[in-house]
Amino acid sequence: MVTRYADFDGEPLSQALLEISRYTSSQFKILDAEIANVKVSGYFKANDVDGLLASLSSNFNISYRKSANNTTLITPTK
């Protein structure tokens, strides 16, 4: 099995999550348009969705919760 990586260098969050969706069965729904343009940088294993979400949570004040149909809902941390 080949491990794929996603390398982000200031891409908007919406674009980064779309890229991760290409390599996994995970889907993402950003519930606040303001955070869709948060610039994301980093080198992530494309199949490590939990690692990506943990990084977003700790570095960008973004919260998430998993929903039906393998969809993760993304919101700003309040």
Secondary structure, DSSP 8 states (H G I E B T S, - for coil): ----EEEEEEEEHHHHHHHHHHHSS-EEEES-GGGGG-EEEEEEETT-HHHHHHHHHHHH-EEEEE-GGGEEEEEE--
